[in-house]
């Protein structure tokens, strides 16, 4: 588990999992409860991605999609 902190109180959690044949990750906003891999898998919000050699790029890509999908104050 990794915590990504931004300046404007925007925090995100990144969980990296080892599957049978590949690694994958889930990025999401912090949630109420335990921050562990088991809870993250079954939490409804967030985005999954495959963790290959371009992990940093893929996390940034999913982060941008997640930011676009969040409701904004008007």
N, C-alpha and C positions, 0 to 999 in steps of 0.2 A: 504494500500500500504506500502511495506517495500522496502528499498534499501539495497542490499548486496554489500559491498565494499571489494575488495581484494587488496593486495599490488601492484600488477603489473598493475594498472589502469584498472582492470577488474571490472566493475560494472554490477549488475543485478537487475531487478525489480521483486518483488513478489506481486501479487495482490490476495487477498483472497475474495471470493464471498460467499454469503449465498443464496443457492437455496431454492426451496420449501421444499425438504426433506433432503438435504445434503449440506455440504460446499465443495467448490472446489477452486483451485488456478491456476494461470497462472504465469509462470516464463519466463522472456524475457530480452534481452539487452535493454538499454535505447534507446528511439526513439525520433525523433523530434516532438514536439507538446506538448500538455497537458499530464501530467502523471496522469490520473485518470482511474477508473475502466471501464467506458464506452469506452474510447479510447483504452484501453488495450484489451478488448474483440474483437474489430473489427480490431485490428492491425494484419497483416498476420503472423508475426513471433512470435515464442515462443511455449511453451509446457504447456498443461493443465494437472492437476492431481486432484484426490479427496483428500480432507483435512479431514482425520479421525484422530484417536489417534496417528498415526505414521507420523504426518505432517512433522517433522524435517527430518526423514529418506527419505520420498518421495520427499521433496524439494531437498535434496542432490542428490538423484537418477536422478531427472529430470535435475538438474544442470550439472551433469556429461554428460548426453546425449546431452545437449545443447552445451557444450564445445566441444564434439567430432564432432558435425555437423558443427561447425564454420570453415570457411576457414582459413588456416594458411599460414603465409609467409614462403617462402622457400629461 
